């Protein structure tokens, strides 16, 4: 784009700084530093957005015009694909193109020495405008923009502006080796070796260069061939980059050739290991293909097909860690690898012993065996989640302490429970009774409610105004014989008082309640549909929110008690059965002829021979609201049906009336005791006359009691008066 300078129109012409394996920038520091600096400037060449962020760092008042960014002094920074990251100033009349030969060194040196004129990368501009030392430009940029780069990122980078990666001919391979020899960056390497990676048909895709100094290999980089996208002529250049296509495994041509006749493939830790085994142990290379990878992350593992991978790692701690990474990569492709163990001692004899396991039947080992070997031999722990987590039943760790019982034979601290009933039966009163007992460490209902200490209890109430909730709590506390202050042990979050929805099925609701939830030991929710309104429908997915709440409570050692509504059928809570998945206890309250019956329709953690957990009545007395335990039925019949009238009756004031009418079973037993000579007909007629039940129900209960040995019918042995039960 044109820019005015001193009355002269300056035309900035984008030109691509073609490094072709030569640097378009100076690099400083250690090998690792140099590799990461090189990656940063490569990203600049291929990422206009990154260049724009650098320009703003140089000058907050930059402006963009087309594919150029201009600083306040009219210095132009290119965003054009062929020159991205290069810059020029109005005084610069020529921006030289790098050609990938010895002349490039001269151009780069001139650009570094005269940074005010122009350059192939932005480093000189940072020195000029920010006053940074050349060796600190990279680290200062990284710190200023918060960019994180690692050496592995440099190894995986596979972008070259305006170029496409191409396969390599034998001539290209010779030229590539010469380019590496002449590579002008002084890494401190004394020698190198290239390992070539082939395609399926044997063509060369790229190479991996091992660079060495006196102490051994210190760097490994890929080398590949690239062709300028706009040039149809045969103009191949080389760069230390992975190709942009799928990355083949080492010796892919051998894998494809041997795959039809082999069941296994040997995966080594490096190209050097592959060649050592192929040259020194030729029998193994005849039995199965031998391969390795240039990168675990981007290699084309799918080319193994159905071959079973055998991982042969280095005999080091790092070798164990790398083997685990390879295992995880192979598992994502549906493969089931095995391992070979390596001895820690590093000599020819041990290596031969390790290699010989490949030729032995069952010489390989499974993941758990390999993990144990790495622990013992190299002190390496496997990655979290890689091993199966199951344990033998009798070796499962138990709690050092006995579980704290809250409800006898029913509920422990950390268990999850729901209570459901018809409207008006008193489920909210029962939940408040439990809350007061737990918060004050007080036993009730004949010891059925049995906390061993005080607990921190949170009530999330969506039903009552403050006065009603306070009055109920005071009345129950007085009936229990507790002081009025006992009610103050409860912590309450209230819809009505706070004048807002309090929900546990939204992220905002969780955030609002989390601090209170974390402080509590026991959380009582009244009711489910107000706190989890998304659970109103019967779809299975609508149970997700309460089940997630129960799971959170369980993981954090807390007990949740949620009040729910009874379903239309009468024997389950309203809505989907999916709401019970995460529950340990489901309690149903039924209003019967002997008070309120508490029935455990689900009791996960205890063996229960009785369906009914307890019976109680509620009386409003001068001393408060009293919960009295009824005399239990001698025989409980699951066939007994609830009384619809009593169960569906509404309790406007929230207080339950006193119910003193006996149950059917109790009435029969009491009548037989008083009239031992009366037979079935007289007993059943008397019970029907009491108005307790109809005739069919009386005969059913009479037969059940008699069959369970509660009494004998005196008329059974008198054929003249014996009745046919089926006709009654």
N, C-alpha and C positions, 0 to 999 in steps of 0.2 A: 504494500500500500504506500502511496506517496506521502512524504512528510516534508514540511518546509524547514529549511535551515539556512539562515543568513541570506534569505532571498533566493536560494537555489532549491529547486525541487529535487529531493533525493528519492530514488526508487530502490526499495529494499528487495532484492531478488533472493528468494529462498534457495538454498543449495544444501543438499544432504551431505553431512560429514561422513563419508564412507570409510569406516575403519577397516573392514575386511580382515579382522583378526588383529589389526594394529589399533592401539588406543588413540582416541581423539581427545584424550585428556591425560593429565599427569596424575599419578597415584602415589600415595605416601603411606609409610608405616609397614607393619608386619604383613605376612601373606594373607592372614584372615582380614585385616583391614583393607588391603588392596582389593581382595575379591568383593567385599561389600561396597567399597567405593565404586568399583567398576559396575556393579549391579545398579547402584543409584543412577549413574549417568546413562546406563542403558535404558532404564525406565524413563528417564527424561526424553530420550530419543523417540520413544514409542508411546508416550502418554501426554497429550496436550493439556489435560486437566492438571497434571502434576506440574507442568511447566507454568501454567497460570498461577498456581499457588506459590511457586518460587518467585514469580514476577511481583506478586503482592508483597512478599517478604522483602524484596528489594525496594519497592516503592508502592505505598498504599494507594497512590493516586494514578495507578496505571489505567490505560484505556485499551480496549480491544477493537481492532478494525479488521474485519475479515479473518484471515489466518495469521495476523500479526498482533503482537501486544507492544504498545509503546509506553516507555517510561516518561516521566515528566521532562527529561532532557532530550526526548526524541530518540533515544536508543531503542532499536527495534529487536524484539525477540520473536523468533519464528515458531508458529504452530503448524506449519506445513509438514505433511508426512515426510518429505524428502530432506527437511532441515530442522526438524523439531528440536528445540532447545539451543540452537545456534543463535548468535546475536550479531548485530552490526550497528555502527554509529554513523552519523552524517558525514564524518570525515573519511570513512572507509569507502574507497571506490571499488574495491575488489575483494570478494570473499572466495578464497581459493577452495577448490574441491579436493578432498583427500582421495587418493587413488589406490591405497594399499601397497605402497612400495616405499623405498628408502627416502624418497622425497618428502613423505608425510611428516617425518621427524622435523624437517626444516619448517614446514608450515605450522605445526603445533607449537614449536619453540617460539616462532615469531608471534603467534597469537597470545602465548603466555607472556611474552616480554612486552607486548604493546596491547594490553587489555583494553585500553581506551578506544582502540580502533575496531576490534571485533574478535570473535572467537568461536570455536566449534562447540563449546559447552559453556555453562553459566558460571563455572568456578572463578574465572578472572573477574567477572562482574561483582561477585560477593567480596572479593579481596578489595576491589576498588571502592565500592559503595558502602560496605559495612566495616572495612578496616580489619578483616579477619586474616590470620596467617594462612598460607596455602595448605599446610598440613592439618588445619583445624576446620576447613570449609565443610567437609563432609559431616563431622561430628556436630558442628554448630547447626547445620541445616536439619539434621535428624532431631536434634533437641528442640529446635524452634517449631517445627511443624508436627512433632510427635509421631514420626514415622518409625516403624519397627522393621528392621531387616536382619536376616540371619544368613550364615554361610550356606545353609541348605536352600534358601530362597535363590541365591546366586546359581546354585547347581541346577535348579529346576526351571530357571528362566529360559523361555524358548521363543522369544519374539525378536525379529530383526526387521526394522522399518523398511518397507518397500521391497522386501525380498521374500521369496518362497524357498522352503527347504526342498532339496532334491536328493535323489540317490547318488551314490558315489561310484565312479568307475575305478579300475585299477590305477589309471593315470591320476585321477583325483586323489586317490589315497597317497600316491607318491608326493604329489604337490602339497597335500595336507601335512605330511610329515616334515617336509621342508619348511612350510609355514610355521610349524611349531618350533623348529630349530631356530628360525630367525625371529621368533616372537620377541619384540623389543622390551616388553615389560620385564623388569629384573625381579623375578620372584625369589631369586636365590636358589633356583633348582640347578642341579648339575647334570641330570640326565632324565630321560623319560622313556615310557613304553606305551604303545597304543594297542588296545584290544578292539577288534572290529566286530560290530554287531550286524548280523545278516537278516535279510527278509526271508520269507518262505522259499522263494526260488533261488536263494543264494546271493542275491544282490546285496551290496553293502549299504546299510541305512545310515550308520554313523559310527563313531569310535569313542572309546573312553580312554583318556590319557592319564596315566599314573606318573606324576612328577616326583622326583627323588632328590634329596640332598645326601650328605654323607651319612646321616643317621637312618635313612630309609625313606619310605614314601610319606610325603607330608601333604599332598593334595591330589584330588581326583576330579577331572573335569571332562565333559563330553566335547567332541569336536564334530562338526557337521558341515555339509556343503549347502551353499545358498546361491540362488540366481536372482538377479535384479528383475522385479516384476514387469517393468516396462521395456525390457530388453530381450528380444527374441534371439539374439546372438548367443553363442556358447561362452558366457562370461561367468564362470563359477568362482565364488570366493568362499573362504572358510572362516568359521568362527567357533569359539569355545562355548557352544550352546547345544542344548538338545534339539533335535528336529521338532517341527511343529505338529507332526502326525503322531499316531499311536506308537509307543516305544516298544520295539520287539525285545524279547528275551535273548540272552546270549545263546549262540548256536541254534537259532530258531530253525534253520534248515535241517539240522540233525534231529531236532524234536519231531518235525513233520515227517522225516524219512523213517524214523524208528517207531513212531507212535502206533502204527498198526500191529506191530509184533511185540510191544512192550506194555507191561501193566503199570510200571512205575517211572518216575522221573526224579533224578537227583538234583537238588537245588543247593548249590554251594554259596558260600558267603562272598566270594569275589571271583573275578576273572582269573587271577593268579591261581586260586585253588582249583578251578576247573581245569586249567592247563596242566597243573601238577598231577592231578589224578589221571587225565587222559594220556599223558606221556609216561608216567611211572607205573600206572596200574591199568594197562590196556584192556584186561579182561572185563573190568567194570564198564568201560565205554562200549564194549560189545553187548553187554547185558541190557543197558538202559541209557537213555539220553542224559547228558550232563549239562546243566545250565546255571546261570546266575542272572542278576538284574542290575541295570544301571541305576534304577531308583525303585524303591518299594511302592511308592505312591502312584507313579504314572506308567509303570510297566503293564504290558498287555498280558495279564495272567490267563485270560480266556483262551489263549492259544494252546494251553496245556490240554484242552479237551477233557477227556475222562481219565487221564493219567493220574495216578495217586502220587502226590508230592512227598518226597523224603528229604527233610531239611538237614543239611550237614553244616553245622555252624562253626565259627571260629572257637578255639579253646580259650576264650577270655570271657570276662564278665560282660563286656560290650557285645561279644558274639551271642551270648544268651539273650540279651535284650533285643538284638536285631532279629534273632530267630523267632521270638514272640511276635514281633511286628510282622514278619513274613507270614506267620501262622494266621494272624488276624486278617491280613490282606487276602490270603487264599480262601479263608472261610467266607468272605464276602462274595466270592465267586462260586460258592457251592462246593468247594473242594474240601477233602478231609485229610490233612497232612499228618505225617508221622515224623519222628525225630531220630537222630543218632546222637548218642552221648559222646562227649569229648573229654579226654583226660586233661587235667590242668598242666601236667608236666609237658614241656615242649621239646621233644626230641624225635628222631626218626623212628625209633622203636615204638613209642607211644602212638605216633601218627599212623604207622602201619597197623597197629592193633585197632585203632579207631576205624580205619578204612576197611579192615577185614570184616567188620560187622555188616557191611553192605552186602557181602557175598553169602552171609549166613542166613538161614531161615529164621525168622523172628529176631533178627539182629536189631531191628528198629524198636522204638518205644513210643508209648502214648504221651499225650500232653501232661497228665498228672505225674507220670514217671519222670519226664524230662524236667518238669518244674521242681520236683523234689531233688533231682540231680543238680540243678542249677543252685538251689538253696545250699545244698551240702558241699558242693565242689567249689562254687564261685561266690557264694553269699549273695545271690541275686534273687529277689522276689519277683514272681510273675506279675504282670499288670493286673490291676483291679478288674474283676469281672471276666477274666479269661478262663478261669477254672470253674467247673461245676460247683455249686454251693451246697449241694445236699450232703447230709451226714447220716451215718447209721443211727437208727432210732435210739438205741440205748446209750449212745455217746452224745446225744443232744445236751447242751449245757442247760442246767436248770437254775432257777432263781435261788440265791443263797437264803432268802427270807421266804417264809410262808406268805402266800397271797393274802392281802387284807380283805376280810369278808365284810360286805356291806349289807347284803340280804341273805339270810340263812339258806344254804343249799341252792342259791340262785345267782347272786351277783357279787363279783369281786372288784376291787379297785383296778381300773384299766379295762373292764368289760363295758360293753355298750348295750343300752336297753331302750325299748320304747314301750309306752303305755297307751292302750287304746280302749275306747268304750263308747256307748251311745251318749248323746248329749244329755247332761243332767245327772249322770251316774255319780260323778264326783272325781273324775280323773285329775283335775287341777288341784283339788283339795288333797288327794293322795300324794301327788308330786310335791306339794308344799310341806306335807307331813314328813316325807323323806328328806327334803332339804333341811328342815329344822333339826331333825335327828342327826343327820350327817354333820351339819355345821357345829353342833354342840356335843357330839360324841355321845348321844343319848339313845338308849335302846327302847323299842316300842313294839306293839302288837305281839306281846308274849315272847319277846326275844327274836321274832322273825326279822325285824329291823335291828341290825346288830353291829353298828360301827364300833371299832375298838379305840378310836381317838377322834379328835376334832379335825374336820377337813375344811378346806377353803372351797366354798360353794358359790357358784355364780348362777343366778337365775336370769335368763333372757325371756322377758315376759311381753307378750303381744296382745294380752286379753283385757287386763284389768286397770282401772284408774288407781292412783296411788292410795286413796283412802280405803278402797275395798281390799287391796293387797295387804295393807298394814293391819286392818281389822282382822282379816283371816289369820295372818301370822300370829298376832297377839292372842287370838282365841285358841288356836292350836297349841301355842306355847303354854298357855295357862292350863289347858286340858292335860298336857303332858306333865305338869308340875314344874315347868321351867319359868324363870323370871321373864318379865316382859323384854328385858335387854337381850334375851336369847335370839329374838328376831333380828337384832342388829348385827348378828354374825353373818347374815346373808348379804351378798353383794348383788345388786340388781341393775340390769340394763332394761329400760322400759320404753316400748313404742309410745305409750300414751304420755308419759312424763316428758320424754325428749321431743315429742311431737314430730317424729320422723320415722321412716321405715328403717328397721334394723334387720339386715339380711345376711345370710351366710351362703348365698348362691351367686354373689357377684364379687369381683375383685375389690371394689370400693368398700363393700360390706365387711369383707374379711379384714381389710386394713383398719377399719373403724373399730372392730371388736378384738383384734389380735392381742393387744396388751392385756385386756381383761381375761381372755381365754387362757393366755400363758400363765396368769397368776392363779388360776383356779385348779383344784383337784377334781371337782365334780361340777359338770355343767348341765343345768336343767333348762330345756327349751320348751316353752309353752306358747304357741303350738307350732307343729311342723309346717303347716301351710302358710303361716304368717312369716316365719323366718326363712322358709324355703318355698316361696310362691311358685317357682318353676316346677315344683313337684305335684302340682294340683291335678294334672292329667294322669291317665293310667298307663302311658307309654313307658317301656322299660328304660329309655334314655332319661326320663325325668327323675329317676332315682339316683342319678350321678352325683348331684350336689350333696344330699344327705350322706350318701356312702363315702364321699370324699371327706366330709366332716368327721364321720365315725373313724375313718382310717387315720386322720390326723390325730384324733384323740387317743387312739390305740398306740400310735407310734410315740406319743408324748406321755404315755402312762396315765391318761386321764379317763374318767368315766363320763359318758354322755347319757342323759335320760331325757328322751324326747316324747312329748305328749302328742298323740295323733288321734284322728277320728276313726270311728268304726265304719267298715264298708257295708254295702247294702245286704250282703249275705249274712252278716252278723257274726261270722267266726274269724274274720281277718280285718286288718286295718284298711282304710280307704286307699284305693289306687293299686299300683302294681306291686306284686310280691317281690320285685327287685329291691324294694326299700329294706327288706329283711336280710339281704345278702351279708352285710357287714355287721349284723347284730348278733350278740350272744344271748340276749333274753328278749322275749316278746311277752308282755303281760296284757291280759284282757280283764277288764273289770265288768262284772255282771251284777245287776241288781236282782237278787232272788228273794225267796221267802224267809231266809235267815240272814238278812243283811246283804252285804256286798261280797261277792265271791271273786277272789283274785286267782286267775287261771294262767299258768305258764304255757302258752301255746308253742314256745320255743325255749329250750334250756340247753345251750350248747355245751357247757363245761361241767355239768353235774348230771349224774344218773338220778332220774326222778321217777319213782314208782307211782307218784300221785300227780294227777293232772291239776288239781286244785292246790294252790300254795297256801292260802289262808282265807278265812272269812272274817269280816268285821262289820260292826255297825257304827254309825256316827250319831252322837247325842249332843244337843245343845243344852248345857247345864250352866248353873250359876258360876261354876268354876272354870268354864270355858268349853271348847269343843272337844269332846271325849271320843277317842277311837277305841272301841271294845272288841276283843276277839270273841267270835261266836264259838259255841260248842261245835266241833267238827262233825260232819256226817260220818256215820260208821262205815257206810259203803257209798262210794261215789260212782254214779253211773254216767258214762259218757253219753248215754242216749237221752239223758234228761235235757229238755229243751228250755231255753230262757223264756221268761214270761214277757211277751212283747209289750204289754201295757206298762209294766214297771220299768223295763229297760229303756223305753222311749219317753218316759215321763220327763218333763222339763223341770229343772230346779232353778226357779227364778232368783232366789236369794243365795244360791250356791251352797246351802246347807242341806245335808241329807236327812230325811225323816227317820225316826226310829222304826225299824222293821223287826217284829217279834214273832211272826207267824212261822211255825216250824217247817222244815223241808218235808217232802213226801216220805223219804226214808225214815226220818226221825219220828214222824207222825205214826207210821206203821209200827215201828219198834215200840214206841210208848204205848200204843193201843194193845199190842200183843202182851206186853208185860202186865197191863191192868186186866186183860181178859184172856187168860191163857187157854181157855176152853173153846174160844171162838175160832172158826175156820176161815179159810180164804174169803168166802163170800161175805161173811159178816165184817171182817176187817176192812176189806176194800170198800164196802158200802159205807162204813163209818168214816173212812178217810174222805170219800166223795162228799158225804154230808158236811164235813168240816169246810168245804169250799176250797180245798187246797188244789185239787186237780180233778180231771175227768176220770171216768171209770177205766178206760183202757190204760191210762198212765198208772193208775193205782195197781192194777193187776200186773203190769210189767215190772214195777218196782217190788211188789210182793214176791214174785217169782225169783227176781235177782237176789233178794235178801235170803230167801229160803234156800236157793241153790248154793249160796255162799256160807251156809251153815249157821246163819244168825238165829234161826229157830226152826222147829218142826211143826207142820200143820197137824193139829190133833185129829182132824177129820180124814187124814190121808188113808188111814187103815180101815175106814168104814165105807165099804162100797155103796151102801144105800144112800149116803149123803154126799159122796164125792162128785165134784163138778168137773165138767169138761172145760178146761181153761179157754179153749178156742171159741166157746160159745158165750163167754162173758164179755 
